[in-house]
């Protein structure tokens, strides 16, 4: 029961956080929206790691390789989220979210390349995810014409390509995370991920000669909520997995966070999916849950 609760809390937190990202990115840009979230999330994870004693003997020579991998996790995750936020600001959330959620395919492909053999269920799941992504992308040609919203959408090809690029980078970032976790704890990897991610996006924003944060103080409340939900979603997943057989259940439930994001887009933004898009999203989400659960 606790495993389901932790997975559910993680899914709700991350799902709501992604919905907030879609709205703030549309108004102040993906980079500044992400920067505000990463700043707050970095502070929350820093406090958690401090009380956990996670900084003790972290910066030692024997852990340099793991620290490098954790930093690469933060660097690649920053650009994955940057593309994700941008895609949601120029396209339908209900199309972008399931495509980005297909990122476990990258991990599966990497493991197959390393010689790992997949079970029949895993192969069926992989095929299901690929078919789902194809259905979502192929049926999104007129994604801007059926919801009556004032939002201006980019061309469907651009939205799908940005989402796919985000998914690939997201999966790559998870691979770096898994490798780094062999030498340091998961919480330490997540801390590096958010802190390095923050400075990566900060440099990106400054390189574009933009002000890092909006001048209006009203955005800081949204940044605080967004960052708290992001770090909370990560911590719920972290605390819900402790090496027990129920860890898989926690991960599967947590992987449903795109459903929360899509549900909010349906209820609050009146986004609607065509039957083929809905089928594609379902195939992706079920396939990903099966892959995560293996």
Buried (B, 14 or more C-beta within 10 A) or exposed (E): EEBBEBBBBBBBBBBBBBBBBBBBBBEBBBBBBBBBBBBBBBBBBBEBBEEEEBEEEBEEEEBEBBBBBBBBBBBBBBBBBBBBBBBBBBBBBBBBBBBBBBBBBBBBEBBBEEEEEBEEEBEEBBEBBBBBBEBBBEBBEEBBEEBEEEBEBBBBEBBBBBBBBBBBBBBBBBBBBBBBBEBBBBBBBBBBBBBBBBBBBBEBBEEEEBEEBBEEEEBBEBBBBBBBBBBBBBBBBBBBBEEEEBBBBBBBBBBBBBBBBBBBBBEEBEBBBBEBBBBBBBBBBBBBBBBBBE
